[in-house]
Amino acid sequence: MVADTVPADLRATACGFFNLVSGLVMLVASALAGLLWDSLGATFTCLAGAGFSTMAQIAIGVRAVRHSTA
């Protein structure tokens, strides 16, 4: 998907940047999950993950509705 949205001469740079950002975000998410697990337990960590997933699904749905009506 990344390669299809950038000019041909920037494909490698775009893929590298995408993987850099993805890795950093996963590092932060893992650290946050570890902190939640240590301080509040497994149940709260799982509920937080469910909450973040729900927020992401809502954001994707809102964006899809906005783009379909535009």
C-alpha positions as CSV (number, residue, x, y, z in Angstrom):
1,M,0.0,0.0,0.0
2,V,2.9,2.4,0.8
3,A,4.6,1.7,-2.5
4,D,1.4,2.4,-4.4
5,T,0.9,5.8,-2.9
6,V,4.4,7.4,-3.4
7,P,6.4,8.3,-6.5
8,A,8.6,5.6,-7.9
9,D,11.8,7.3,-6.9
10,L,10.7,7.5,-3.2
11,R,9.4,3.9,-2.8
12,A,12.3,2.6,-0.8
13,T,12.5,5.7,1.4
14,A,8.7,5.5,2.0
15,C,8.8,1.8,2.9
16,G,11.8,2.4,5.3
17,F,10.1,5.3,6.9
18,F,6.8,3.3,7.3
19,N,8.7,0.5,9.0
20,L,10.6,2.9,11.3
21,V,7.4,4.6,12.4
22,S,5.6,1.2,12.8
23,G,8.5,-0.1,14.9
24,L,8.6,2.9,17.2
25,V,4.8,2.8,17.7
26,M,5.0,-0.9,18.6
27,L,7.8,-0.2,21.0
28,V,5.7,2.5,22.8
29,A,2.6,0.3,22.8
30,S,4.5,-2.6,24.3
31,A,6.1,-0.4,27.0
32,L,2.7,1.0,27.8
33,A,1.2,-2.5,28.0
34,G,4.0,-3.6,30.3
35,L,3.5,-0.6,32.6
36,L,-0.3,-1.2,32.7
37,W,0.3,-4.9,33.4
38,D,2.8,-4.2,36.2
39,S,0.7,-1.5,37.9
40,L,-2.9,-2.5,37.3
41,G,-2.9,-6.1,36.2
42,A,-3.8,-8.3,33.3
43,T,-7.5,-7.5,33.2
44,F,-7.0,-3.8,33.0
45,T,-4.3,-4.2,30.3
46,C,-6.7,-6.3,28.2
47,L,-9.6,-3.8,28.7
48,A,-7.3,-1.0,27.7
49,G,-6.4,-2.9,24.5
50,A,-10.0,-3.4,23.7
51,G,-10.7,0.3,24.3
52,F,-7.9,1.3,22.0
53,S,-9.2,-1.1,19.3
54,T,-12.7,0.2,19.6
55,M,-11.5,3.8,19.3
56,A,-9.5,2.8,16.2
57,Q,-12.5,1.2,14.6
58,I,-14.7,4.2,15.3
59,A,-12.0,6.5,13.8
60,I,-11.8,4.3,10.7
61,G,-15.6,4.3,10.4
62,V,-15.9,8.0,10.7
63,R,-13.2,8.5,8.1
64,A,-14.9,6.1,5.7
65,V,-18.2,7.9,6.1
66,R,-16.6,11.3,5.5
67,H,-14.9,10.1,2.4
68,S,-17.9,8.4,1.0
69,T,-20.0,11.6,1.3
70,A,-17.4,13.9,-0.1
